[in-house]
Every structure is written in C-alpha cells, then in structure tokens.
C-alpha cells in the first residue's frame, strides 16, 4: 500500500521535503511509520514529540493505516 506523509516544521527540516510517498506493508500502523520517519531523519527528531494525524484528523498512537492515507507528523507548536 502507499501512503503520503506530509512534513511540517521540524519534520520538514529533518527530512528535507514537504511530503513523501512511501510504500508500506498492509497492516502498518502509525507507530511503525513514526519509527520509519525517525530513522529517515537520522537522529534529527530525537527528543521531539510528535502528534499524528491521518486524513487531517488526530488519531491514537497505534492506528492501522490504509492504502491512500495521508499522514502528518506534527511537532509541538513553537512560539517566538
């Protein structure tokens, strides 16, 4: 199955892109996908807590993904 990962803020800078299209095994969860994203970031997201949204709705940590889903990993909002 394929999912699109939307990258914002620290995730965008860590991965160097606005979005990724990834081919994943059926049954992949948001928790597994987060591990994949953190590995791709090469440690740049260590210590950063991320909220996850699937198809523009926040979901619990271990939500199973479906073909065509759009997933966003959203770091905490930072003010300035």
N, CA, C and O atoms as a Maestro MAE file, in Angstrom:
{
 s_m_m2io_version
 :::
 2.0.0
}

f_m_ct {
 s_m_title
 :::
 protein
 m_atom[320] {
  # First column is atom index #
  i_m_mmod_type
  r_m_x_coord
  r_m_y_coord
  r_m_z_coord
  i_m_residue_number
  s_m_chain_name
  s_m_pdb_residue_name
  s_m_pdb_atom_name
  i_m_atomic_number
  :::
  1 25 0.850 -1.176 0.000 1 A "UNK " " N  " 7
  2 3 0.000 0.000 0.000 1 A "UNK " " CA " 6
  3 2 0.890 1.233 0.000 1 A "UNK " " C  " 6
  4 15 2.057 1.170 0.387 1 A "UNK " " O  " 8
  5 25 0.329 2.350 -0.437 2 A "UNK " " N  " 7
  6 3 1.068 3.609 -0.449 2 A "UNK " " CA " 6
  7 2 0.371 4.625 0.434 2 A "UNK " " C  " 6
  8 15 -0.856 4.725 0.443 2 A "UNK " " O  " 8
  9 25 1.176 5.384 1.183 3 A "UNK " " N  " 7
  10 3 0.656 6.485 1.979 3 A "UNK " " CA " 6
  11 2 1.498 7.727 1.681 3 A "UNK " " C  " 6
  12 15 2.668 7.626 1.311 3 A "UNK " " O  " 8
  13 25 0.889 8.881 1.848 4 A "UNK " " N  " 7
  14 3 1.593 10.143 1.698 4 A "UNK " " CA " 6
  15 2 1.844 10.704 3.085 4 A "UNK " " C  " 6
  16 15 0.928 10.797 3.902 4 A "UNK " " O  " 8
  17 25 3.085 11.076 3.348 5 A "UNK " " N  " 7
  18 3 3.445 11.685 4.625 5 A "UNK " " CA " 6
  19 2 3.679 13.171 4.380 5 A "UNK " " C  " 6
  20 15 4.556 13.550 3.605 5 A "UNK " " O  " 8
  21 25 2.896 13.999 5.041 6 A "UNK " " N  " 7
  22 3 3.053 15.447 4.974 6 A "UNK " " CA " 6
  23 2 4.031 15.875 6.068 6 A "UNK " " C  " 6
  24 15 3.896 15.470 7.222 6 A "UNK " " O  " 8
  25 25 5.000 16.683 5.703 7 A "UNK " " N  " 7
  26 3 6.056 17.084 6.632 7 A "UNK " " CA " 6
  27 2 5.929 18.556 6.987 7 A "UNK " " C  " 6
  28 15 5.872 19.412 6.104 7 A "UNK " " O  " 8
  29 25 5.885 18.844 8.264 8 A "UNK " " N  " 7
  30 3 5.764 20.209 8.759 8 A "UNK " " CA " 6
  31 2 6.900 20.513 9.720 8 A "UNK " " C  " 6
  32 15 7.422 19.614 10.380 8 A "UNK " " O  " 8
  33 25 7.283 21.782 9.798 9 A "UNK " " N  " 7
  34 3 8.200 22.298 10.803 9 A "UNK " " CA " 6
  35 2 9.468 21.444 10.921 9 A "UNK " " C  " 6
  36 15 10.176 21.253 9.932 9 A "UNK " " O  " 8
  37 25 9.757 20.936 12.111 10 A "UNK " " N  " 7
  38 3 10.985 20.182 12.345 10 A "UNK " " CA " 6
  39 2 11.062 18.914 11.503 10 A "UNK " " C  " 6
  40 15 12.154 18.504 11.111 10 A "UNK " " O  " 8
  41 25 9.944 18.299 11.223 11 A "UNK " " N  " 7
  42 3 9.935 17.090 10.388 11 A "UNK " " CA " 6
  43 2 10.367 17.457 8.968 11 A "UNK " " C  " 6
  44 15 11.159 16.746 8.349 11 A "UNK " " O  " 8
  45 25 9.851 18.547 8.469 12 A "UNK " " N  " 7
  46 3 10.213 19.030 7.128 12 A "UNK " " CA " 6
  47 2 11.709 19.306 7.044 12 A "UNK " " C  " 6
  48 15 12.362 18.894 6.086 12 A "UNK " " O  " 8
  49 25 12.256 19.998 8.036 13 A "UNK " " N  " 7
  50 3 13.679 20.318 8.028 13 A "UNK " " CA " 6
  51 2 14.537 19.069 8.194 13 A "UNK " " C  " 6
  52 15 15.592 18.955 7.571 13 A "UNK " " O  " 8
  53 25 14.096 18.141 9.024 14 A "UNK " " N  " 7
  54 3 14.865 16.910 9.254 14 A "UNK " " CA " 6
  55 2 14.930 16.030 8.001 14 A "UNK " " C  " 6
  56 15 15.952 15.402 7.726 14 A "UNK " " O  " 8
  57 25 13.825 15.994 7.247 15 A "UNK " " N  " 7
  58 3 13.766 15.129 6.062 15 A "UNK " " CA " 6
  59 2 14.086 15.874 4.765 15 A "UNK " " C  " 6
  60 15 14.365 15.252 3.739 15 A "UNK " " O  " 8
  61 25 14.046 17.193 4.814 16 A "UNK " " N  " 7
  62 3 14.370 17.986 3.638 16 A "UNK " " CA " 6
  63 2 13.316 17.964 2.545 16 A "UNK " " C  " 6
  64 15 13.634 18.140 1.369 16 A "UNK " " O  " 8
  65 25 12.054 17.749 2.927 17 A "UNK " " N  " 7
  66 3 10.979 17.707 1.937 17 A "UNK " " CA " 6
  67 2 9.645 18.057 2.580 17 A "UNK " " C  " 6
  68 15 9.471 17.952 3.794 17 A "UNK " " O  " 8
  69 25 8.702 18.479 1.729 18 A "UNK " " N  " 7
  70 3 7.349 18.782 2.206 18 A "UNK " " CA " 6
  71 2 6.490 17.539 2.360 18 A "UNK " " C  " 6
  72 15 5.616 17.479 3.225 18 A "UNK " " O  " 8
  73 25 6.745 16.547 1.515 19 A "UNK " " N  " 7
  74 3 5.977 15.301 1.610 19 A "UNK " " CA " 6
  75 2 6.738 14.133 1.010 19 A "UNK " " C  " 6
  76 15 7.640 14.297 0.188 19 A "UNK " " O  " 8
  77 25 6.346 12.964 1.445 20 A "UNK " " N  " 7
  78 3 6.928 11.704 0.981 20 A "UNK " " CA " 6
  79 2 5.802 10.760 0.611 20 A "UNK " " C  " 6
  80 15 4.751 10.761 1.252 20 A "UNK " " O  " 8
  81 25 6.011 9.958 -0.414 21 A "UNK " " N  " 7
  82 3 5.088 8.872 -0.712 21 A "UNK " " CA " 6
  83 2 5.857 7.590 -0.406 21 A "UNK " " C  " 6
  84 15 6.905 7.322 -0.993 21 A "UNK " " O  " 8
  85 25 5.318 6.807 0.519 22 A "UNK " " N  " 7
  86 3 6.000 5.593 0.960 22 A "UNK " " CA " 6
  87 2 5.156 4.368 0.656 22 A "UNK " " C  " 6
  88 15 3.934 4.384 0.797 22 A "UNK " " O  " 8
  89 25 5.831 3.310 0.238 23 A "UNK " " N  " 7
  90 3 5.177 2.020 0.051 23 A "UNK " " CA " 6
  91 2 5.381 1.232 1.339 23 A "UNK " " C  " 6
  92 15 6.513 1.008 1.769 23 A "UNK " " O  " 8
  93 25 4.277 0.815 1.950 24 A "UNK " " N  " 7
  94 3 4.314 0.130 3.239 24 A "UNK " " CA " 6
  95 2 3.578 -1.195 3.161 24 A "UNK " " C  " 6
  96 15 2.745 -1.411 2.280 24 A "UNK " " O  " 8
  97 25 3.897 -2.073 4.093 25 A "UNK " " N  " 7
  98 3 3.193 -3.349 4.183 25 A "UNK " " CA " 6
  99 2 1.777 -3.132 4.698 25 A "UNK " " C  " 6
  100 15 1.540 -2.248 5.521 25 A "UNK " " O  " 8
  101 25 0.848 -3.929 4.220 26 A "UNK " " N  " 7
  102 3 -0.512 -3.902 4.753 26 A "UNK " " CA " 6
  103 2 -0.426 -4.226 6.239 26 A "UNK " " C  " 6
  104 15 0.305 -5.129 6.646 26 A "UNK " " O  " 8
  105 25 -1.171 -3.491 7.037 27 A "UNK " " N  " 7
  106 3 -1.145 -3.683 8.484 27 A "UNK " " CA " 6
  107 2 -0.191 -2.739 9.208 27 A "UNK " " C  " 6
  108 15 -0.105 -2.769 10.435 27 A "UNK " " O  " 8
  109 25 0.531 -1.897 8.456 28 A "UNK " " N  " 7
  110 3 1.428 -0.930 9.089 28 A "UNK " " CA " 6
  111 2 0.601 0.053 9.918 28 A "UNK " " C  " 6
  112 15 -0.473 0.488 9.503 28 A "UNK " " O  " 8
  113 25 1.117 0.388 11.081 29 A "UNK " " N  " 7
  114 3 0.444 1.317 11.984 29 A "UNK " " CA " 6
  115 2 1.183 2.655 12.011 29 A "UNK " " C  " 6
  116 15 2.303 2.774 11.513 29 A "UNK " " O  " 8
  117 25 0.536 3.649 12.598 30 A "UNK " " N  " 7
  118 3 1.174 4.956 12.739 30 A "UNK " " CA " 6
  119 2 2.433 4.861 13.593 30 A "UNK " " C  " 6
  120 15 3.396 5.593 13.364 30 A "UNK " " O  " 8
  121 25 2.430 3.974 14.561 31 A "UNK " " N  " 7
  122 3 3.598 3.791 15.423 31 A "UNK " " CA " 6
  123 2 4.791 3.274 14.613 31 A "UNK " " C  " 6
  124 15 5.912 3.758 14.771 31 A "UNK " " O  " 8
  125 25 4.545 2.295 13.753 32 A "UNK " " N  " 7
  126 3 5.610 1.761 12.899 32 A "UNK " " CA " 6
  127 2 6.090 2.824 11.919 32 A "UNK " " C  " 6
  128 15 7.293 2.974 11.701 32 A "UNK " " O  " 8
  129 25 5.158 3.559 11.330 33 A "UNK " " N  " 7
  130 3 5.528 4.607 10.382 33 A "UNK " " CA " 6
  131 2 6.352 5.690 11.071 33 A "UNK " " C  " 6
  132 15 7.301 6.206 10.480 33 A "UNK " " O  " 8
  133 25 6.013 6.041 12.298 34 A "UNK " " N  " 7
  134 3 6.805 7.043 13.017 34 A "UNK " " CA " 6
  135 2 8.245 6.569 13.187 34 A "UNK " " C  " 6
  136 15 9.173 7.367 13.059 34 A "UNK " " O  " 8
  137 25 8.444 5.290 13.471 35 A "UNK " " N  " 7
  138 3 9.812 4.749 13.586 35 A "UNK " " CA " 6
  139 2 10.554 4.884 12.259 35 A "UNK " " C  " 6
  140 15 11.736 5.228 12.243 35 A "UNK " " O  " 8
  141 25 9.873 4.616 11.149 36 A "UNK " " N  " 7
  142 3 10.479 4.751 9.816 36 A "UNK " " CA " 6
  143 2 10.890 6.204 9.575 36 A "UNK " " C  " 6
  144 15 11.995 6.468 9.099 36 A "UNK " " O  " 8
  145 25 10.012 7.133 9.899 37 A "UNK " " N  " 7
  146 3 10.292 8.560 9.697 37 A "UNK " " CA " 6
  147 2 11.465 9.000 10.565 37 A "UNK " " C  " 6
  148 15 12.339 9.732 10.099 37 A "UNK " " O  " 8
  149 25 11.493 8.566 11.806 38 A "UNK " " N  " 7
  150 3 12.602 8.933 12.694 38 A "UNK " " CA " 6
  151 2 13.928 8.365 12.176 38 A "UNK " " C  " 6
  152 15 14.958 9.034 12.262 38 A "UNK " " O  " 8
  153 25 13.914 7.144 11.642 39 A "UNK " " N  " 7
  154 3 15.133 6.568 11.067 39 A "UNK " " CA " 6
  155 2 15.590 7.379 9.861 39 A "UNK " " C  " 6
  156 15 16.782 7.651 9.718 39 A "UNK " " O  " 8
  157 25 14.660 7.769 8.993 40 A "UNK " " N  " 7
  158 3 14.994 8.584 7.816 40 A "UNK " " CA " 6
  159 2 15.584 9.935 8.226 40 A "UNK " " C  " 6
  160 15 16.398 10.507 7.501 40 A "UNK " " O  " 8
  161 25 15.171 10.439 9.389 41 A "UNK " " N  " 7
  162 3 15.649 11.736 9.866 41 A "UNK " " CA " 6
  163 2 17.060 11.660 10.445 41 A "UNK " " C  " 6
  164 15 17.666 12.694 10.726 41 A "UNK " " O  " 8
  165 25 17.580 10.475 10.622 42 A "UNK " " N  " 7
  166 3 18.956 10.313 11.085 42 A "UNK " " CA " 6
  167 2 19.264 10.965 12.420 42 A "UNK " " C  " 6
  168 15 20.340 11.536 12.601 42 A "UNK " " O  " 8
  169 25 18.334 10.884 13.351 43 A "UNK " " N  " 7
  170 3 18.558 11.417 14.688 43 A "UNK " " CA " 6
  171 2 18.125 12.861 14.873 43 A "UNK " " C  " 6
  172 15 18.139 13.369 15.994 43 A "UNK " " O  " 8
  173 25 17.740 13.534 13.791 44 A "UNK " " N  " 7
  174 3 17.354 14.943 13.889 44 A "UNK " " CA " 6
  175 2 16.025 15.148 14.613 44 A "UNK " " C  " 6
  176 15 15.700 16.271 15.000 44 A "UNK " " O  " 8
  177 25 15.262 14.084 14.799 45 A "UNK " " N  " 7
  178 3 13.989 14.192 15.525 45 A "UNK " " CA " 6
  179 2 14.050 13.558 16.909 45 A "UNK " " C  " 6
  180 15 13.028 13.428 17.582 45 A "UNK " " O  " 8
  181 25 15.248 13.164 17.332 46 A "UNK " " N  " 7
  182 3 15.396 12.583 18.665 46 A "UNK " " CA " 6
  183 2 14.956 13.595 19.715 46 A "UNK " " C  " 6
  184 15 15.380 14.750 19.688 46 A "UNK " " O  " 8
  185 25 14.116 13.165 20.628 47 A "UNK " " N  " 7
  186 3 13.637 14.028 21.693 47 A "UNK " " CA " 6
  187 2 12.476 14.929 21.304 47 A "UNK " " C  " 6
  188 15 11.972 15.684 22.136 47 A "UNK " " O  " 8
  189 25 12.046 14.858 20.047 48 A "UNK " " N  " 7
  190 3 10.924 15.678 19.591 48 A "UNK " " CA " 6
  191 2 9.650 14.836 19.662 48 A "UNK " " C  " 6
  192 15 9.562 13.783 19.030 48 A "UNK " " O  " 8
  193 25 8.663 15.303 20.434 49 A "UNK " " N  " 7
  194 3 7.392 14.575 20.491 49 A "UNK " " CA " 6
  195 2 6.574 14.952 19.266 49 A "UNK " " C  " 6
  196 15 6.582 16.105 18.835 49 A "UNK " " O  " 8
  197 25 5.875 13.983 18.712 50 A "UNK " " N  " 7
  198 3 5.093 14.208 17.504 50 A "UNK " " CA " 6
  199 2 3.660 13.755 17.714 50 A "UNK " " C  " 6
  200 15 3.415 12.682 18.267 50 A "UNK " " O  " 8
  201 25 2.722 14.566 17.275 51 A "UNK " " N  " 7
  202 3 1.317 14.149 17.200 51 A "UNK " " CA " 6
  203 2 1.103 13.610 15.803 51 A "UNK " " C  " 6
  204 15 1.775 14.029 14.861 51 A "UNK " " O  " 8
  205 25 0.177 12.689 15.662 52 A "UNK " " N  " 7
  206 3 -0.055 12.113 14.339 52 A "UNK " " CA " 6
  207 2 -1.505 12.338 13.921 52 A "UNK " " C  " 6
  208 15 -2.439 12.177 14.707 52 A "UNK " " O  " 8
  209 25 -1.654 12.715 12.657 53 A "UNK " " N  " 7
  210 3 -2.980 12.888 12.070 53 A "UNK " " CA " 6
  211 2 -3.054 12.033 10.813 53 A "UNK " " C  " 6
  212 15 -2.100 11.961 10.037 53 A "UNK " " O  " 8
  213 25 -4.188 11.392 10.625 54 A "UNK " " N  " 7
  214 3 -4.430 10.601 9.413 54 A "UNK " " CA " 6
  215 2 -5.646 11.214 8.735 54 A "UNK " " C  " 6
  216 15 -6.711 11.353 9.337 54 A "UNK " " O  " 8
  217 25 -5.467 11.573 7.480 55 A "UNK " " N  " 7
  218 3 -6.539 12.206 6.709 55 A "UNK " " CA " 6
  219 2 -7.110 13.418 7.442 55 A "UNK " " C  " 6
  220 15 -8.322 13.620 7.509 55 A "UNK " " O  " 8
  221 25 -6.185 14.225 7.992 56 A "UNK " " N  " 7
  222 3 -6.463 15.501 8.647 56 A "UNK " " CA " 6
  223 2 -7.231 15.386 9.962 56 A "UNK " " C  " 6
  224 15 -7.887 16.338 10.384 56 A "UNK " " O  " 8
  225 25 -7.151 14.217 10.614 57 A "UNK " " N  " 7
  226 3 -7.765 14.050 11.939 57 A "UNK " " CA " 6
  227 2 -6.747 13.397 12.862 57 A "UNK " " C  " 6
  228 15 -6.105 12.412 12.497 57 A "UNK " " O  " 8
  229 25 -6.604 13.955 14.068 58 A "UNK " " N  " 7
  230 3 -5.705 13.350 15.037 58 A "UNK " " CA " 6
  231 2 -6.204 11.950 15.395 58 A "UNK " " C  " 6
  232 15 -7.403 11.722 15.556 58 A "UNK " " O  " 8
  233 25 -5.249 11.016 15.515 59 A "UNK " " N  " 7
  234 3 -5.595 9.619 15.814 59 A "UNK " " CA " 6
  235 2 -4.740 9.112 16.969 59 A "UNK " " C  " 6
  236 15 -3.696 9.694 17.264 59 A "UNK " " O  " 8
  237 25 -5.169 8.031 17.629 60 A "UNK " " N  " 7
  238 3 -4.353 7.401 18.666 60 A "UNK " " CA " 6
  239 2 -3.066 6.826 18.068 60 A "UNK " " C  " 6
  240 15 -2.957 6.640 16.856 60 A "UNK " " O  " 8
  241 25 -2.096 6.550 18.941 61 A "UNK " " N  " 7
  242 3 -0.768 6.121 18.516 61 A "UNK " " CA " 6
  243 2 -0.728 4.903 17.597 61 A "UNK " " C  " 6
  244 15 -0.016 4.938 16.594 61 A "UNK " " O  " 8
  245 25 -1.429 3.875 17.879 62 A "UNK " " N  " 7
  246 3 -1.249 2.619 17.147 62 A "UNK " " CA " 6
  247 2 -2.374 2.391 16.131 62 A "UNK " " C  " 6
  248 15 -2.933 1.296 16.065 62 A "UNK " " O  " 8
  249 25 -2.706 3.410 15.348 63 A "UNK " " N  " 7
  250 3 -3.779 3.322 14.365 63 A "UNK " " CA " 6
  251 2 -3.285 2.638 13.095 63 A "UNK " " C  " 6
  252 15 -2.231 2.993 12.567 63 A "UNK " " O  " 8
  253 25 -4.038 1.666 12.606 64 A "UNK " " N  " 7
  254 3 -3.659 0.970 11.376 64 A "UNK " " CA " 6
  255 2 -3.933 1.867 10.172 64 A "UNK " " C  " 6
  256 15 -4.975 2.516 10.084 64 A "UNK " " O  " 8
  257 25 -2.977 1.887 9.250 65 A "UNK " " N  " 7
  258 3 -3.089 2.715 8.054 65 A "UNK " " CA " 6
  259 2 -3.696 1.938 6.897 65 A "UNK " " C  " 6
  260 15 -3.637 0.709 6.852 65 A "UNK " " O  " 8
  261 25 -4.282 2.681 5.961 66 A "UNK " " N  " 7
  262 3 -4.890 2.097 4.772 66 A "UNK " " CA " 6
  263 2 -4.268 2.704 3.523 66 A "UNK " " C  " 6
  264 15 -3.717 3.804 3.565 66 A "UNK " " O  " 8
  265 25 -4.360 1.988 2.424 67 A "UNK " " N  " 7
  266 3 -3.844 2.471 1.150 67 A "UNK " " CA " 6
  267 2 -4.455 3.836 0.831 67 A "UNK " " C  " 6
  268 15 -5.669 4.021 0.921 67 A "UNK " " O  " 8
  269 25 -3.596 4.788 0.458 68 A "UNK " " N  " 7
  270 3 -4.067 6.115 0.082 68 A "UNK " " CA " 6
  271 2 -4.169 7.105 1.220 68 A "UNK " " C  " 6
  272 15 -4.489 8.270 0.986 68 A "UNK " " O  " 8
  273 25 -3.906 6.677 2.460 69 A "UNK " " N  " 7
  274 3 -3.990 7.600 3.594 69 A "UNK " " CA " 6
  275 2 -2.959 8.719 3.472 69 A "UNK " " C  " 6
  276 15 -1.884 8.545 2.896 69 A "UNK " " O  " 8
  277 25 -3.320 9.868 4.031 70 A "UNK " " N  " 7
  278 3 -2.396 10.990 4.163 70 A "UNK " " CA " 6
  279 2 -2.079 11.121 5.645 70 A "UNK " " C  " 6
  280 15 -2.977 11.312 6.466 70 A "UNK " " O  " 8
  281 25 -0.807 11.018 5.981 71 A "UNK " " N  " 7
  282 3 -0.375 11.030 7.375 71 A "UNK " " CA " 6
  283 2 0.479 12.275 7.610 71 A "UNK " " C  " 6
  284 15 1.349 12.604 6.804 71 A "UNK " " O  " 8
  285 25 0.225 12.949 8.705 72 A "UNK " " N  " 7
  286 3 1.045 14.106 9.100 72 A "UNK " " CA " 6
  287 2 1.597 13.875 10.493 72 A "UNK " " C  " 6
  288 15 0.866 13.502 11.410 72 A "UNK " " O  " 8
  289 25 2.892 14.099 10.642 73 A "UNK " " N  " 7
  290 3 3.528 14.076 11.957 73 A "UNK " " CA " 6
  291 2 3.774 15.524 12.330 73 A "UNK " " C  " 6
  292 15 4.518 16.241 11.660 73 A "UNK " " O  " 8
  293 25 3.133 15.942 13.414 74 A "UNK " " N  " 7
  294 3 3.111 17.357 13.767 74 A "UNK " " CA " 6
  295 2 3.856 17.570 15.077 74 A "UNK " " C  " 6
  296 15 3.440 17.078 16.125 74 A "UNK " " O  " 8
  297 25 4.967 18.312 15.009 75 A "UNK " " N  " 7
  298 3 5.710 18.604 16.240 75 A "UNK " " CA " 6
  299 2 4.982 19.661 17.056 75 A "UNK " " C  " 6
  300 15 4.047 20.294 16.565 75 A "UNK " " O  " 8
  301 25 5.413 19.856 18.318 76 A "UNK " " N  " 7
  302 3 4.773 20.861 19.149 76 A "UNK " " CA " 6
  303 2 4.901 22.246 18.515 76 A "UNK " " C  " 6
  304 15 5.878 22.541 17.827 76 A "UNK " " O  " 8
  305 25 3.908 23.078 18.756 77 A "UNK " " N  " 7
  306 3 3.932 24.451 18.237 77 A "UNK " " CA " 6
  307 2 4.984 25.236 19.029 77 A "UNK " " C  " 6
  308 15 5.071 25.145 20.254 77 A "UNK " " O  " 8
  309 25 5.773 26.006 18.284 78 A "UNK " " N  " 7
  310 3 6.790 26.835 18.936 78 A "UNK " " CA " 6
  311 2 6.485 28.293 18.689 78 A "UNK " " C  " 6
  312 15 6.190 28.705 17.567 78 A "UNK " " O  " 8
  313 25 6.559 29.055 19.739 79 A "UNK " " N  " 7
  314 3 6.294 30.477 19.614 79 A "UNK " " CA " 6
  315 2 7.583 31.280 19.523 79 A "UNK " " C  " 6
  316 15 8.679 30.749 19.701 79 A "UNK " " O  " 8
  317 25 7.437 32.516 19.254 80 A "UNK " " N  " 7
  318 3 8.636 33.333 19.151 80 A "UNK " " CA " 6
  319 2 8.335 34.696 19.388 80 A "UNK " " C  " 6
  320 15 9.227 35.542 19.343 80 A "UNK " " O  " 8
  :::
 }
 m_bond[319] {
  # First column is bond index #
  i_m_from
  i_m_to
  i_m_order
  :::
  1 1 2 1
  2 2 3 1
  3 3 4 2
  4 3 5 1
  5 5 6 1
  6 6 7 1
  7 7 8 2
  8 7 9 1
  9 9 10 1
  10 10 11 1
  11 11 12 2
  12 11 13 1
  13 13 14 1
  14 14 15 1
  15 15 16 2
  16 15 17 1
  17 17 18 1
  18 18 19 1
  19 19 20 2
  20 19 21 1
  21 21 22 1
  22 22 23 1
  23 23 24 2
  24 23 25 1
  25 25 26 1
  26 26 27 1
  27 27 28 2
  28 27 29 1
  29 29 30 1
  30 30 31 1
  31 31 32 2
  32 31 33 1
  33 33 34 1
  34 34 35 1
  35 35 36 2
  36 35 37 1
  37 37 38 1
  38 38 39 1
  39 39 40 2
  40 39 41 1
  41 41 42 1
  42 42 43 1
  43 43 44 2
  44 43 45 1
  45 45 46 1
  46 46 47 1
  47 47 48 2
  48 47 49 1
  49 49 50 1
  50 50 51 1
  51 51 52 2
  52 51 53 1
  53 53 54 1
  54 54 55 1
  55 55 56 2
  56 55 57 1
  57 57 58 1
  58 58 59 1
  59 59 60 2
  60 59 61 1
  61 61 62 1
  62 62 63 1
  63 63 64 2
  64 63 65 1
  65 65 66 1
  66 66 67 1
  67 67 68 2
  68 67 69 1
  69 69 70 1
  70 70 71 1
  71 71 72 2
  72 71 73 1
  73 73 74 1
  74 74 75 1
  75 75 76 2
  76 75 77 1
  77 77 78 1
  78 78 79 1
  79 79 80 2
  80 79 81 1
  81 81 82 1
  82 82 83 1
  83 83 84 2
  84 83 85 1
  85 85 86 1
  86 86 87 1
  87 87 88 2
  88 87 89 1
  89 89 90 1
  90 90 91 1
  91 91 92 2
  92 91 93 1
  93 93 94 1
  94 94 95 1
  95 95 96 2
  96 95 97 1
  97 97 98 1
  98 98 99 1
  99 99 100 2
  100 99 101 1
  101 101 102 1
  102 102 103 1
  103 103 104 2
  104 103 105 1
  105 105 106 1
  106 106 107 1
  107 107 108 2
  108 107 109 1
  109 109 110 1
  110 110 111 1
  111 111 112 2
  112 111 113 1
  113 113 114 1
  114 114 115 1
  115 115 116 2
  116 115 117 1
  117 117 118 1
  118 118 119 1
  119 119 120 2
  120 119 121 1
  121 121 122 1
  122 122 123 1
  123 123 124 2
  124 123 125 1
  125 125 126 1
  126 126 127 1
  127 127 128 2
  128 127 129 1
  129 129 130 1
  130 130 131 1
  131 131 132 2
  132 131 133 1
  133 133 134 1
  134 134 135 1
  135 135 136 2
  136 135 137 1
  137 137 138 1
  138 138 139 1
  139 139 140 2
  140 139 141 1
  141 141 142 1
  142 142 143 1
  143 143 144 2
  144 143 145 1
  145 145 146 1
  146 146 147 1
  147 147 148 2
  148 147 149 1
  149 149 150 1
  150 150 151 1
  151 151 152 2
  152 151 153 1
  153 153 154 1
  154 154 155 1
  155 155 156 2
  156 155 157 1
  157 157 158 1
  158 158 159 1
  159 159 160 2
  160 159 161 1
  161 161 162 1
  162 162 163 1
  163 163 164 2
  164 163 165 1
  165 165 166 1
  166 166 167 1
  167 167 168 2
  168 167 169 1
  169 169 170 1
  170 170 171 1
  171 171 172 2
  172 171 173 1
  173 173 174 1
  174 174 175 1
  175 175 176 2
  176 175 177 1
  177 177 178 1
  178 178 179 1
  179 179 180 2
  180 179 181 1
  181 181 182 1
  182 182 183 1
  183 183 184 2
  184 183 185 1
  185 185 186 1
  186 186 187 1
  187 187 188 2
  188 187 189 1
  189 189 190 1
  190 190 191 1
  191 191 192 2
  192 191 193 1
  193 193 194 1
  194 194 195 1
  195 195 196 2
  196 195 197 1
  197 197 198 1
  198 198 199 1
  199 199 200 2
  200 199 201 1
  201 201 202 1
  202 202 203 1
  203 203 204 2
  204 203 205 1
  205 205 206 1
  206 206 207 1
  207 207 208 2
  208 207 209 1
  209 209 210 1
  210 210 211 1
  211 211 212 2
  212 211 213 1
  213 213 214 1
  214 214 215 1
  215 215 216 2
  216 215 217 1
  217 217 218 1
  218 218 219 1
  219 219 220 2
  220 219 221 1
  221 221 222 1
  222 222 223 1
  223 223 224 2
  224 223 225 1
  225 225 226 1
  226 226 227 1
  227 227 228 2
  228 227 229 1
  229 229 230 1
  230 230 231 1
  231 231 232 2
  232 231 233 1
  233 233 234 1
  234 234 235 1
  235 235 236 2
  236 235 237 1
  237 237 238 1
  238 238 239 1
  239 239 240 2
  240 239 241 1
  241 241 242 1
  242 242 243 1
  243 243 244 2
  244 243 245 1
  245 245 246 1
  246 246 247 1
  247 247 248 2
  248 247 249 1
  249 249 250 1
  250 250 251 1
  251 251 252 2
  252 251 253 1
  253 253 254 1
  254 254 255 1
  255 255 256 2
  256 255 257 1
  257 257 258 1
  258 258 259 1
  259 259 260 2
  260 259 261 1
  261 261 262 1
  262 262 263 1
  263 263 264 2
  264 263 265 1
  265 265 266 1
  266 266 267 1
  267 267 268 2
  268 267 269 1
  269 269 270 1
  270 270 271 1
  271 271 272 2
  272 271 273 1
  273 273 274 1
  274 274 275 1
  275 275 276 2
  276 275 277 1
  277 277 278 1
  278 278 279 1
  279 279 280 2
  280 279 281 1
  281 281 282 1
  282 282 283 1
  283 283 284 2
  284 283 285 1
  285 285 286 1
  286 286 287 1
  287 287 288 2
  288 287 289 1
  289 289 290 1
  290 290 291 1
  291 291 292 2
  292 291 293 1
  293 293 294 1
  294 294 295 1
  295 295 296 2
  296 295 297 1
  297 297 298 1
  298 298 299 1
  299 299 300 2
  300 299 301 1
  301 301 302 1
  302 302 303 1
  303 303 304 2
  304 303 305 1
  305 305 306 1
  306 306 307 1
  307 307 308 2
  308 307 309 1
  309 309 310 1
  310 310 311 1
  311 311 312 2
  312 311 313 1
  313 313 314 1
  314 314 315 1
  315 315 316 2
  316 315 317 1
  317 317 318 1
  318 318 319 1
  319 319 320 2
  :::
 }
}
